[in-house]
Amino acid sequence: MIKQFVSVVLGLAVVLPGLTGCNMASKRRAAEIVPEQPREAVTVFGPQGERVAWGVLLETARQADVVVIGETHGHPLGLAAAASLWDDLLAAEPGSALLLEFFERDQQVALDDYLSGITDEDAFREAAGRSEGNYPAGHARMVGAAKAAGRPVYAANAPRRYVRKTSAAGYETLEALGEEQRRLFVVPDALVEGKYRDDFFELMGGSGHGESGEGGAMPPEMLEKIYRSQQLWDSTMADSVVRALGAGHRPVALVVGRFHSDFDGGTVQFIERRRPGVRVCTISMVESDAPALDGEDTGRADFVVHIGPGPEPH
């Protein structure tokens, strides 16, 4: 992560907590109605839990090689804030590139045809299988901004049909496929252990360390299979980032679900493993309107952004 030079950026900007947030009532409204100025409707916290101005976040992102934006899926204000940060990076860094977890590598041609003007938006959405459910306004705004600026957008993820072929024992089925198929995913050289794995197994309902699956818990072999699928996503997205860097783009902004990046998540670890010395700035969009950072969020990312509670269920 990029904590080693966040402190330098903090010294270049005045911290103005009163300008980075809004009151709780307006944040609750923001869960349903995105304000015209998303940058002013969120509260940004720096690496030590201090409230910082949006400009500090932007300046740090500008200095990074990789900006990983960990979103809370479907949160309108969070998506709008992420799109605003991408707008700012486009304006400040003409060499930037966008990578999205939500597009799979075999959809790259559909993206490129749209970005280059071969197809219009309707044809693009049809070719890429986009709908309101899987292509929210924030993502559409990011892609549209990249198109207007002439910047590339990478379909970062592995196609699900390959992900499903992982097994609890390994990736033998995938490794036996042909060269053109294997271009669409990257098998991990080694699985990520430690907190990321432990948190994943806890989230999925078991520890994955030999439990019998009694009491309704998921069987260990199924947990292991799902974790290997998760790691195939992490590994492929990291490889997409490294490829974008290799093509000369900087910074590259990867938008993912925040579990992949929180607390040096699997995607971040694979990026740093494959590109030693790379400067990664992580951002986590958290559903909260609290005026201070919770203890459990300490170390979650270089910047934690409170985006207010999620929309009320309908």
N, C-alpha and C positions, 0 to 999 in steps of 0.2 A: 504494500500500500504506500501511500504518498505522505504519511505523517512526517517524514523526515524534512519535508520542505513546506508543509502547511504553515509552520510557525513563521517562516520568512514572509509568506503572503500576508499573514495576520499583521505583521509589522508594517506592511505597505498600505493598509486600509484602516479607516476608522470604524470601529465596531459600533453599530447603531441599532441596539436591540429594538427600540421603539419603532423602527422603520421596517423591520423584517417580519413582523407578525401583525395580527389583527385580533379583535376580541373574539371570545369563544362563540358568541352568537353568530357572528359573520362566518366563522369557520364551519359551523354546522350547516349554514345555508350553502356554503361552498361545496359541501358534499353532494348537493343536488344541482346547484347552479354555479357554473364556473364564472368567476369574476373576470372583468376585462383585464385586470392586472394580476395574473397568478403569482408573479414574483413578490407582490406585496401582501398576498393573502396566505402565505405560508410562513413558518418560523424555522429558521435555519440554525443548527447547532454545529459548532466546530469540534475538532478531535478531543478537546478536553471537556466537552459538554457546555462550552460557553456559547451564548447567542451571538451570531455574527450577521453581518449584512450580506445580502445577495451577491454584492460585488466581490466579497472574499471568496465565496464559492466559485464564482465565475473565473476569477483570476487564478485560483488554484487549478481549476479544470484546464484552463488555457496552457498552463505550464506542464501538464501531464502528457504522457504519451497515449495513455488509455484512460477514458472516463467511463466507468461502469455505473449506470443509473439503474438501481434496483427499485422497481416499481411495485406498488400494491395493485394487482390486476383489477381493472375496472373502476378505479377511483378517479372520478372526473377531474378534481383539482390536482391530484398527483400526476395524472397524465398531462394536464395543461402545464404544470410546472416543469415537467420533463421536456415538453415541447418548447417551452420558453428558454430553457437552458440550451437546447439544441439551436434555437434561433440565435442566441447570443454567441455561441461558438462559431456558427456559420459566419456571423458578421465580423468576428474578431480573428478567426483562423481560416483563411481560404483553402488550406490543405486538409481540412477535416473530412471525415467519412462517418457514415452512420451504419451501425449493424443492429439487427433486430432478431431477438430470440424467436419471434412469432412468425417468421418466414423460414421455410426449410430450403435447403440448398437446391433442390430440384425446382424451386420456384424462382430461381435467379433470372432466368430468361424473361419471365413475365415482368419482373421488376425492371430489368434493363430495357425491355421494349417500351415500357411506360415512361421511364426516365428520359429515354432518347426520343420520345415523340412518335414512335412507331405505332403505338396504340393509345387510345384515350383512356380516361379513368374507368369508364364502364367496362371496356374490354379488359383492362388490367384486373379489375376486381373479379371478373368472371374467370380469367385465366389463372389467377392466383387463389381462387376459392375464397375470396374475401366477402364478409357480410358484416352487418352491424355488430354481431356478436363477437367476431374475431378480428375486427378492424375498427376499433373505437376512434373517436374524433382525434384524440391526442396522437395516435400512431399515424393517422392519415395526414395530420398537420405536419408531422416530422418528415414523412416521405414527400409531401408536397413542397416543403421548404427546401429539401435537398434537390428536388427536381428544378425548382426555380433558380437555385444557386449553381446548378450544374455539378453537384457533388454526388459521389457514388453511394449507393445503399446496398449493403450486403445481406443476403439471406443467410443467416448465421448458423442455423440449427440443422440437426440431422433429421431426415424424414422419419416419420413415426413408424412406417412399415419396417424399417431396419431396426429401430429401437426395440420393437416388439420381439425381435429375434434374439435378443440377449437371453442368457440363461443364468441360473444360479452358479453354474460352474465356470462360465466364461463367455468368450465371444467367438467361439470356434466357427459357428455358422457364418458369421459376418466376415471373418478373415478368409473364408474359403470362396467368397464371391469374386466376381471379375473386377478388373481394374476400374472400369467406368462406374460400376456400382460403388466401389470403395472410395471413390472421389467424393461421395456424398456424405461421408461420415468419417470420424477419426476415432479408432479404438484407443482407450486410455493405455498408456504404457504401464501405469500402476495406479491402483485405486487410491483416492484420498482417504486417509484415516483421521482419527482424532475427533475434534468437536463437530466437524461437518457431518461425518458419518454418524456419530452418536445422536446429533440433533435430528438427522433424517430418520433414523430408526425410531426415535421417540415419537416424532411426528406421525409416523406410519403405524405406531401402536405396538412396538416391541423393541427389544434391545439388539436383536440379531446376533446374539452371542450364545446360541445353543438352547434357547428356551423351547419348550415343547409346543407352544402355541395354544396352551390350554386357556380356558376362560374367555374364549372369543378372540384371543390375540392372533395376529397373522402368523402363519408358520414361518420359521426362520428361513427356509429355502425360498419362499416367496418374497420375503423382505430382501434377501440377497439379490434376487433377480431384479426387483424394482430398483434397488440401489445401483446395480450395474447399468440399468437403463438410464437412470439419472446421470451417472458418470459419463455415459456416451454422449448425452447432451452437453454436459460441461466440457468434455474434451473437444467436441466438434466446435462449439462456440469459441473456445479459447484458440483453436487452430484458425478459425475465421479471423479473429482479432490479429493474430500474428501474421497472417497473410496480408491483411490490410496495411499493417505496419510495413511489411516487406515491399508493398507496392508504393511506399513513400507517403502515405497519408498520416497526418498528425494534427491534432489528436484524433483518435478514433473513439467514437462514442458507442458503447454497447448498451442496449436497453434490454433488461432481463427482469424476470420475477425476482424479488429481492432475496429469496432464500438462496439463490445461486451465488450471491455476492456478499450477503451479510456475514460479519465475523470471519472475513477471509474465506468465503465459501468456495465450493469446488471449482467454479469457473475461474475465479481470481487466482487460485492456487495453480491451476493448469497454465494460465497466462504467464505467471511469474516463473513457473518451471520451464516453460518453453522459450521464454525471452528473459534470461537473467539480467537484472539491472533495470528492467522496464519500470517506468514511473506510472503507477496505477492510482487513480483517484476514484474512491468508491463513494457512492451517494445512496442513502436508503430513504425511501419515501414511506413514512410510518403514519398509520392512522391514529392520530392523537391531536388534541387541542391543548394539551398541558403547557403551561408557560415555562416549564423547565424539563430537562432531559431526565427520564426515569433511569434508575440505576441499572436496570436490565438492558438498557440501550447503550450503555457505555462500551465503546469499542465495536459497536455494530458496523460502523463505516467511518470514513474520514469526515463525512458530513451526514448528519441525520436531519431530515426535513419533516417537520410535523405538518400534515396536510389535512388535519381535521378528521372527524369520524367518517366512516363510510356512509353511503346512501342508505336511507331507510328501506328495508325490504318491502316490496309491493305485494 
